[in-house]
Every structure is written in C-alpha cells, then in structure tokens.
Amino acid sequence: MSVPLTLLGLLEREPSHGYDLKRDYDAFFGRGKPLPYGQVYSTLGRLARDGKVMAGEAEPGDGPDRKRYVITETGATEFETWLKEPVAPEPTLQSTLFTKVVLALMLGRDAQEYLDTQRAAHLRRMRELTELRRSGPLVDALLADHGLFHLDADLRWIDLTTARLDALAAEVRP
C-alpha cells in the first residue's frame, strides 16, 4: 500500500494536521499495523519537498504547535491518476483495492467505476493465465492455477463490495 498516496487522498478530503492524518489512516487503513508518527511526518516532509502538499504556519494546540497540511494541485493530480489506474492483478492487492475504494467513497468519487475497471483488468489477466494453463508445461499450469484462484477470490470480493458500496459509503463519509 502507498502511504504517500493514501495521505494525499486524506488531504484531498480536507486540510489536516499530521496527528489527524495518522488517526484517520490508522482508523481506516492501519488495521493491525498503525502508521508510526515518524513515518507520517517524514512522508509529509517529502510530499512538501516535492510540491504535493503545503504546510501552513504553526498553530498553537493542546500540545506542541502543529502545522495544517493542504494538498496542492500537483498532489491532487498525482492522487487522481493513481486512483483511476487499476492495480496490477496480483494475489496481494487486496489492501490496495480496499484503500482505493474507501478513499474514492470518502471523497465522493465513483467507486463503482473503479471497481468495474478493476474487474475488467482481472478478467484480462485471468484469460492470459487460462491460456498459459492450457498450453504450458505442468509447472506453468500450476502457477497459472495459483494466480487464477487468487484472482477469482478478488473478483468475488469486488462483487461483494459492489453490493455493499452504499453501506460502506455511509460508514466512511463524514
């Protein structure tokens, strides 16, 4: 999963302090693996250096002064491009799939369109693997079966998520 792109998506929703970004990241995407504070601030520093976010002036708070970060046009363009691109159909993409769906819903985007695009990418890859299974040696056929089973599970997840988009949107939108 891409922490920088996820933080850009959260910032597109609203300008936020690093503390708030960590809280939201952990609540939606950090299940069992919270994002360390150091990673939040080092990532924000790189995003600012690259012109993808801007840090505001330090604001007093309950603790140390905090900066509110705002996504720039460059950051918004990169996030939009990433959000629209299908993930390479691989067995370990579930967390990225989930992240894109939740961010799309948080931001009022068309998650259904993303899921349809992802389904089409999976089906294309499944056709390639099916041909490999038919025409290749046993080792290739077994590897193709492995990939097909994972992709089939992803397709079932996509179908289930599509059926639950309205309920998920109600949970993740402010």
Helices and strands as residue ranges (DSSP letters): H 3-13, E 16-17, H 18-28, H 37-49, E 53-59, E 66-71, H 73-84, H 94-106, H 111-135, H 138-163, H 165-172
